[in-house]
């Protein structure tokens, strides 16, 4: 087996005054050798983290609500708080209580699954946000996209569905064709792309910055450079705290947008 691509750019002897340049992070930071291969399918570390995330979310809510009590214990109390946060703070606010109740389980699952996959970035040994690989946000965005399109045509019928998607409104007059074309491309092509990329880009950039300042800290810990390594280390800590905030925000924004798409599909008028 070849060397791990992440290790190819890291040399433990490469420090300031050692004669080598700064080993800047790049795309190799997001590449992993397969843990194992089955029938040509490579199972990598990000996939393992995604599976663990799924298991933890399912296990937590199973433990919280499998045998609910009138006076909740600690796990049930935390589970109820998290569930209620998504239900009341996002779904009810965007879709409404009546129409939104049936979509609460999906949105709760998406929120905590994405949040946990983001959190791996700052967890020792894992240290990698799964959502920094575009395939994972794209897959989740595709689920929302298919649900949105299906609900749109189910709610409004074939003709009404296309009117909803394209923003068809006779009152727009001469600019109606332009609006229809723009809305068509915006909703059917650009919407799922931006939904996925927003999450991916934030996690990709955040992880890259943490890796860069971490490498800089190690690189500067030689000779007089040690005085500057402390500054780089402080920036690592600052970035980690900032990432904690961004990780939660991106999970929130993803679910918020998903709820708004569903609300648009269920709305009587575009």
N, C-alpha and C positions, 0 to 999 in steps of 0.2 A: 504494500500500500504506500502511496506517495505521501509526502509530508502534508500536514494540515496547512492550507493556504494562509490561515491566520498567522501561522508561525514563520512563514517564509520571510516576512518583513520585519521580524523581531529578532534582534541579536542581543543577548544579555550583556555582551561586552561592548556594545555600542553606546557610548556616553560622550558627553562633552569632553573635548581634548583627547579623545581616543583615536581621532583620525577619520571617523565616519560622520556622515551628515545625519540630520534628524530623521528618524524613520517615520515619516508622516503616514497616518492611516489613510487607507483608500478603500476601493471596492473589496479588496481581499479581507477587510475587516468583517464583511458580511457573508463570507464563503466558509463552508464547513465540509470536511470530508465525511462521507457516509459512515454512520455507526455500523450499519450492516446493509446488505443488498439482498432483496428477495425478488426473483424473477425479473431482474432488470430494474426494480424499483429501489431507489436509494432512500434510506431512512436516516435523516440528519438530526443534529442537535435542535434546531428550531422546531422541527416536527415533534420531537420528544417533548419539548417545552409546551407546545400547543396541546398535545395529548394530556400532559400533566395538568395544564390549565383547565381543560374540559373536566377531568376527573375531580379536581379540587372544587370547582363550582358546583358540580352535581353532588359531590359528597357533602359539601357544606350545607346546601339547601335541603338535602335529604335529612341530614342530622338535625337541622333547624325545624323542619315541618313534618317529619315522618310521624311523630307522635306529639302533636301540639298540646300544650297545657294552657289552662285558663290563666294561671300565673306563670308566665314564660320564664325559662331559665336563661342563662347568659347567651347561649348559642341561638336560641329561638328569638331572644330579644334583638340580637344583632341582625339576624336574618330578617325579622319583621321591619327593622329600621331601614335596612338596605332595600328591601322590596317596596316599602312604602315611599322611599325617596324617589325611586324611578316611577312608581305608579302615580303619585300625586304631583311630584315636581316636574315630570316630563310628560307622561302619557295623558293624564287628565288635563293638564294645561294646554297641550297641543291638539289632541284628538277629541277630548271631552270624555266625561265619565261614562256616558251611555255607550258610545261607539268604541271607546278605547279599552274597556275592561278586558275584552278577549285578546288584546295584543300585549297586555302587560307581561305575561310570562316570557314572550319572545324578547321584549325590550329589556327585561331584567337580565335574561340570559346573555344578550348581546353586551350589555353594559359591563357586567362583572367578568365576562369572558375576555373582552377587549382590555379592560383595566388590568386584569391579571397578566395578560400577555405583554402589556406595556411594562408592568412592574418588574418583570424578569431582568430588565436593564440594570437594576441596582441591587439585585439579590446576588450575594457571593456564589461563585461557581457557575451560576447561570450567566449573569452579566450580559444579557442580550435581549433586546426587545423584539419579540417575534413579529410584531406588526411593522418592523422596519424592512421586512421583505414584502414586496408589493403583492405577492400571491395571496397572502392571508387577508389583508384589507380588501383586495379585489373579490375574493370569495365571499366575504361577509356582505360587501356592497351588492354582489350579484343576488344574494338571497333577498335583500331588501328590494332590489330592482324588480325581480320576478314577482314578488308579493305585490308591489305597487302597480305594475302593469296588469296583473291578474285582477286585482281589486277594482282598478279603473274600468275595465271592460265588464266586469261582473256587476258593478254598481250602475253604470250608465248605458250598457249595451254597446254594440259594435260601433254604431255611428256616434252616439253620445260619448263613447270612450275616446274616439279620435278627436272629437271637438274639445274634450277636456285636456287631452295631451297637447293639442296644437293651439289652444287658446282661441278657438274660433268664436268670433262675436261680430255679428253683422253691423253693430253700431260703430265699429272701427272704420268703416267706410273704405277709402282708397288704400289705406295702409294694411288692410286685412291680409292680403297675400304675403306681405313682408313679415307680419307678426306670426302667421301660420308657419312659415319656413323657419324663422328664428326659434319659435317655441318647440317645433318638431325636433330640431337638432339639439336644442338646449336640454330638453327633457329626456329624449331617447338615447342620446349619445354622450353629451357633456355631463349630465347629472350623475350617472353612475361612475364616470371617470373621476370627477372632482370629489365625490363621496369617498372613494377609495384613496385617492392621492392625498387628500387633506390629512388623513390619519398616518399614512405611510411616510409622507415628507417630514412631518413633525418628529416622528420617532426615529427616522433615519438621521436627520440633522442632529437631534439631541444625543443619540448614541455616538455619532462621529465626534462631536465636541468633547464628550466625556473621555472617549478613547484618546483623543489628541492631547488633552491636558494631562491625562494619566501618563501617557508616554513621555510628555515633556517633563513631568516631575521626575521620572526615572532617569531620563536623559541628562538632566541638569545636576543630578546628585553626584557630581565629580568635581573635585577641586573647588575653585571659587564659585563655580556654578551652583553649589549647594545653597548659597544665599538666595538664589533666585528660584530654587526648587520649591521653597516654602510658598512663594506666591502662586506658583502653578498648582500646588496641592490645595491651596485655599480655593482656587477657581474650580477645582474638581468638586470640592464640597458644595460650593455655591451651585454648580451645575446639577449636582445630584438633588439638592433641595428643590431647585427650579423644575427639574424633570418630574419630581413627585407631583408637583402641581400640574404640569402639562399632561402627564399620563392620565390623571383623573379627568382633566378638561377635555382631552381628545375622546375619551370613552363617552363622556357626557354629550359632546357635540355630535358624535356619530349617531347616537341614539336619538338625540333631538332632531336631527335631519331625517332620520328614518321615520320618526313619528310625524313629522311635517309632510313627508311624501304620502304616508298613509292617509293623513287628514285630507290632503288634496285629492286623493283618489275617492274618498268617501263623500267629499263636499258635493252638494247638489248643484252648485254653480261654480264654474272655474274662476 
